[in-house]
Structures are given as structure tokens and as C-alpha cells.
Amino acid sequence: MNKKIITKTPKKIRIYGAGGHSQVIREVLEDDGYEVTETYDDKPSGRHYASKNVTSGARENMDGFTHDGYPVIIAVGKNSERAEIADLLKSDFGKVIHKSTIIAPTAKIGDGTVVFAGAIIQPNTIIGEHVIINTGASIDHDNVIGDFAHISPKAALCGHVEVGEGSHVGVGAVVIPTIKIGKWCTIGAGAVVLKDVPDYSTVVGNPGKIIKTKSLNLEHNNTLKPSNITFIGSGISSSFTLLHFLDLLENHKEKRKIRITIIDKYQEFHTGIPYGERSGFSVHLITSLKNFLPEPERSKFIYWLNNNKNWLLDELKKDGGKLSLDWINTHIDKIEHNDWEDLFIPRRFFGWYINEKVKKRLEYFKIKGVIDIDYINGEVIDINRENDNYSLSLRDKKTISSEKVILSIGSLPVRYLWKNEPLVEEKELLFINNPYTPKLTRVLNQIENFVEKKSNKKINVLIVGANASGLELLYKLNDIENIKSRINKFIVLSTQGILPDAVINEERRKKYTPFNLQALVKEKNVTAKIIAEATYKDLDYADEIQLGAASTVDIISKAFGSLLNKLSPEELKKFACHYGNEIGRRQRCAGFHYSKIVDELKKEDRFAHITGRFSDLKQNAIGEYSLEYLDTKSKENKTYEDTVHVIINCVGSTDLTKNDTPELLKNLINKGYCTPNDSKIGLEVNESLEIYKNLHVVGPLLAGNIFDGKAVWHVEHCGRILWLSQVLSKKINAYFFEKSELKEDPL
């Protein structure tokens, strides 16, 4: 009986490139059972001596090149050339992975990528398309490696490292945890990278130093790639909108490639000011985690915290001072036992989580071929509707065309109190109009340098505003010993003269009743003004009996919230525009770690609180300044008794009626693309969150609107951000996957 011989059909692949790099790829492929059917090169005459039967590539023969057929591997070592060739080819791409590599099951590797002998890729790492992971390279957990990058032999990337598109990490280089390397960077052989690296930079040495940063010459091509969706701003509102949209995208059986562009005027994406580098690592949430983040996102975040707490705490120790160490020591048992819900955690922890989650999700969908993604560091200053698309103009004169635009620029800018500059320094005065420009750590260094120069003088610090920013500035000034020890008195100026409350008085809370609001329950004809006035009376009563906002906020919010469904749509709109934020300003709460600083300063007789509004500064004969303010109670102008030397503006944002409205919003308003509502901080939108056809808004600019019968007066609470980002993501999904013309052009 003859035995049937079964022969295995060889796997077939094509190689584009015939230099030395291609020889390594060829051997790995052949060792893995592949048959290389064709080899191409743009300069066949310069091929490696071992390459045989090389034919011309696409750059020399675009029309004659066979794009269809077996998958292609671009075997070209130069990153920019791989990118150019990949853009030309309309072929499928394979992967090359040596048998000796160690790759975690949760790691994801894009098409066209090659991984050579001895390389190690740890869990949850995402590697883009056409990347080279060279011999013996070590890539730790949770890395994100962009398209066309090259990680050279023996290079070591620690956890949570990001390497941008086209960047080259040299032989034996080391990158410490959480570092971000921008796009098209060069990290020299043996370099040790200890700090983030901006785009187009070259780093050498140990410790690594940036020796040059290229500036791109775009004079001849100022038009960027057209986009299906462009996000202007990349804070958490746009980040959650993206995440929800990607979840919906995954559920479609019919796939369609969507080109997404994300533009931000700051270099850090997906965090915004509150949760990013500009606020630093050691400022905290003003509420506990369980009140900050709703489920199911809270459980996902806690899981991430449990896996990342060691390096997060290390970063907190590096950024913070004594108070940060006290916070860690106070809560170490809860942290060790993963009991996070009642903690007022550093905000930066959440920023790292969101940034990592969005980047990984985008890379995953990019690898699947469902999206293309472009990041642009720039400022959009104008938008014009042209046919069915928008033309976005950037300050550097570049333009981008986009079918749909999401305006997510965050809160309006800070209202400057004195002179039109972020920071004003004189011999006897340091006036800080915006403590987050360029970032809080830099501003704190400037304060430290200023007070050190005045070592022979009693320094008084004035913080204007008793909101979250004011409290965290007070906290940080006392966290840094070199500042705290040199300050004689901390003064706060606020309209109400009340600081956000932290301590809940459980016994007195049980006895408190909002009688004025309860009296409206049986009333049939109520208005927004009636509800607001009743709320103010109940808040006044709480003040009289010295019961703080932490004890009453839930009671009063529930009481007036239950009355809002009595309002007509017009009255509900009035409440959203005129009263919601005013009530909110009187219900501010804060963490105990913030309020105890005030208690300690009061015991030391180093704290004062003035009730009034900033008017001006008055300079005396020796050049020192005194505060002039409008007293809230008497309505009289007064001068504070002590001179002030450091003044920090924390009064909050401007509004849409002022001259300092951002240029982009001014242009949109002047063209009639949008209309400010009566809140003065928000724009009128329809149920699709549009201010104009395919021009959407998400984030704080939604203030003063009604959605699903719910009044929105601010969009800074994370639960509200999640809700509204879901609303918008569903509208985007419906647009792209219910339009027949798009369905005719699937992947």
C-alpha cells in the first residue's frame, strides 16, 4: 500500500530592499519556512553582493510595480526611507519574528515590523508598523513604539516608555521608565535618556543631553494630510470621546479606515492642564477617588494603579517635598492593600492612566488598519467652511482639511488681574497671573529664587482666589521647604471670604435641613430664580451655624436638583446659564491634606483671609506694594495693612464677552459659526453637540446647555465629562457608519 506523502505548502513573501539589512531578514524568513519570491531595490546596482535577481522597486517604476501578490517586507534600515516606501506601496505587509525572541502574549506588533534574534518584548507593549526591533533589544512592559522606529541592538527601554514615529534608539542606549521620546529623534549609541525628548531632537551621552533639535522647513508644503475627524485640544474630554468612539468602531462588522488628527498647542497630549505635566506630579484631586470617577472606569483605573503604584510613588517623591512624603506615609497601608477609593490621589496619576490608555488604544486600531492617526503640536487660530469640509489654519501658517471638527480646547484662559503678562517680576514684587504657564514646577522655581534674594526681609504671599487652584498653590508653597521657611504670612483674598471645606461634621450634618428648598416641593409654579434664592438662603443658614460645604453639599445639591424637573425648558436653561455656577462657588470642597495646611498656618499666626475683590496695587516710597481691594461687606475700597511681595492670581477664567477671548473663538463668533449663550462661558449647541454642521464642541464650552433634560452649568466633573463624551461619540459613529457614501468605500 502506497503511503500518501503530504508536503507543506511553503509560506511566500517578497522583500523590498537588497542591502545588508535585507540579508538578516532573508535568513530569519527562510529559517522560519518562508520562500522569498522576489527582491526589489530602488538602486539594484548598489545591492549587497549576496542578493540575487534584484529588480527595480516602486520609486523607480511606480506604474510597473506589482502591488498585488504575496506580502512585502520593507528591508530598508533607514527609517525615513521605510516610511516613504510604505506610503508608495499598495501591498499587504508581513511580519518577521526570529524564533529566539521572547514576546509576551499581551504585546501587539504591527504589520511590516521585524524582530531579530534575542529581542525581548514584555507585556502590554504596543509596537507600530514597519518598526525594527534589533538583535538583543529589551523592551519592557507598557511601552508604545511608533511606526518606522528602530530600536538598535542591546538597547534597553524600561517600563511605560514612548518612542515616537521614525525615531532611532542607538546601540546600547538606555531609556528610564515613563520617558517620552518624540518623533524622528536620534538617541545616540550608549546614551542614557533621563528626560523627555522633543520631536526631531538628537540626544547623546550619559546622562543624555540634547545637542540639536531640527526645525522643519515647510515653506513649500504648508498643507497637512486631510482628515476625517480633527480634535482641537487633547484633554480628557477629547480623550474619552476618542475612547468611546473606538469602542463603537470595534463593533462594526464592516470596517472603514478613519483618519484622525489631534492638534494641541502644548506638547503633552491626552491630559490637559489639570492632569498633565503643567500641574506637576504632586497636586491632588479636590475630592476622593470614589467621588471623582464613576464606574466602570473607576475599577479600571484602580486596577492600573495597583500595577503601577511603585513608580508613581517614586515620581511623587521626586516632584514633591515634605507634604508629599507625609501624604504617602499617612496612606501607605491603604496603598499597599490597594484601597484607593477614599484617597485624594495626585491628579497626575489619572493623567498618566488616560494618556497610556488612549495611546495604546489608538496604536491597536492603527495596527488593525482601522484608523490612521496624526498628532500636531500647534495652535489653531481660524476655521473656514469650504464645500463639505473645514479648513483649519494654524498659527505657524500650516493648514489642514477636515470633514468633521471637534472643538475641545478646555476652559477659557485665565483672567489677568494686573498687567497683561503671565508673570511680572520687579525688584520688590513677583506677580504671577498664570501659575501654570509654562508649568507649575517652573513657576515654583521662580518663586523660590525670588524669596531667596529677599532673605533679609519678611516676605508676604497673597493668593487671589479661594478655589481649587488657590488651595493647591498654598499647598505647594508649603510643600517646598526653601519657600515655606522664608515666608512670613500667607494671605488669601476671595469674594466670599470662605475657603473650600474638607471636614464633614456627621452629628451636625444629621440635624441640618434645607428648609427653604423643601418648602418648594409642593409648589407648582417655580422658576430658576426662586430655586436659586431658596438655595442661597439655605447656604446662608449653613454659614450662620458654621456648617461647612463638605457637610451640606450633598444635602443641598440633592434638594435643589430634585426641583429642577419642575422647570420648563426655558427656565432650566436660565438655571444652567445664571445660577448653577454661582451655587457651585459656594459649595466648594477640598481634601483634608489641603485644609490642614490652613489650620497649621493659623496656629502659627501666619494666615489671613480677606473678604473682597482685587482692585489694584499701590507702591510706596521704597518700592514695595500694598493691596487695594473692594470690601465685599461694606462695598468700600480698602488697603491691606501689610505689604505683599509675591502675588498669585487664582481667580479663574475670563468669559466670552471679554477682549482676551482666544483668537479662534473670536473668529468663529465673528463669522457666525457659533453663538455664546447667557452663561458667558459656553456656546449654544444642538442635540448633536454641534455649533455648526460637523463642527462639534465637547468639554467646558458646553456650559449653559440642556442635554436629555439635564442642565449643564460646568463640565469639569469627570462623571459629566464621561457622559457627554459618550453622547458625542455616538453622534460621530452614526455619521460615519450610516452615511451611504462612506459605506461604499470600505477597507
Number of C-alpha atoms within 10 A of each C-alpha: 3 4 5 6 6 6 6 7 9 12 14 18 21 22 25 23 28 29 20 16 15 23 18 13 22 23 13 20 20 14 12 15 14 17 16 17 11 16 24 23 23 19 16 19 12 10 18 15 11 10 17 12 9 19 18 19 21 19 15 12 11 13 9 10 16 14 16 11 11 19 17 26 28 28 28 23 17 14 20 16 14 24 20 12 17 19 9 13 18 12 15 14 21 21 20 18 20 19 14 13 17 16 18 14 11 14 16 19 24 24 23 24 25 24 28 22 19 19 24 20 28 20 17 18 26 27 29 25 26 29 31 27 29 20 20 22 26 24 27 19 21 24 29 24 29 25 28 29 31 26 29 22 23 21 24 23 26 19 22 23 24 26 28 24 24 26 28 26 28 22 21 20 25 24 27 17 20 21 20 23 28 21 23 23 25 25 29 20 20 19 22 21 26 17 17 15 24 17 21 19 21 21 23 20 16 13 13 21 19 16 10 13 15 11 9 7 8 12 9 6 9 15 16 15 12 18 22 18 21 26 26 24 29 27 26 30 29 29 26 24 24 23 20 19 19 19 12 15 22 12 9 11 7 11 18 19 18 18 19 21 22 22 22 22 17 16 14 17 25 26 25 23 23 20 26 22 20 21 23 22 25 26 26 26 20 26 18 17 20 15 15 15 20 14 10 8 12 17 14 11 20 19 12 15 18 15 12 15 16 12 14 18 19 11 16 21 17 13 15 19 17 13 20 25 15 13 17 16 11 11 13 13 11 14 18 12 9 15 14 20 17 12 18 22 21 21 21 26 23 23 23 18 19 22 20 19 18 19 18 21 16 21 25 19 17 21 20 13 16 18 20 17 16 13 16 15 16 20 20 22 18 17 22 15 17 11 8 10 19 21 19 23 21 20 12 12 15 17 20 19 23 24 19 21 27 22 20 24 26 23 20 19 15 20 19 20 20 17 10 11 12 18 20 14 12 11 11 17 19 20 23 25 24 23 23 21 16 14 16 20 21 15 17 18 12 16 19 18 13 21 24 14 10 15 11 9 12 14 21 20 21 22 23 25 25 25 20 21 23 22 24 21 20 24 23 23 20 20 20 19 14 15 20 18 11 18 21 14 20 24 18 24 26 23 18 17 14 20 25 23 20 21 17 14 13 9 9 13 16 11 7 17 16 19 14 19 24 18 10 17 14 9 10 9 10 17 18 22 14 13 21 19 15 19 23 18 15 21 22 14 17 19 13 10 10 10 20 25 25 20 23 23 18 11 17 23 14 12 21 20 15 13 19 20 13 17 18 15 15 11 16 22 24 22 26 22 25 18 20 20 18 14 17 14 13 18 21 20 23 24 22 14 18 23 19 14 17 19 12 12 15 14 9 10 12 15 19 14 17 18 17 25 20 21 16 14 16 13 12 10 6 7 11 16 19 17 20 18 21 18 19 16 10 9 11 10 14 14 16 11 9 12 22 24 23 22 22 23 26 26 24 20 14 19 20 22 11 10 10 16 18 16 13 16 22 17 17 18 15 10 12 10 17 19 18 21 19 18 26 17 22 27 24 21 25 14 13 18 24 22 21 18 15 21 23 22 30 27 25 23 26 27 29 31 28 21 15 6 13 15 22 22 27 24 22 15 12 15 16 17 21 21 13 20 26 19 18 25 23 15 17 22 16 12 14 17 16 11 10 10 10 13 14 9 10 10 11
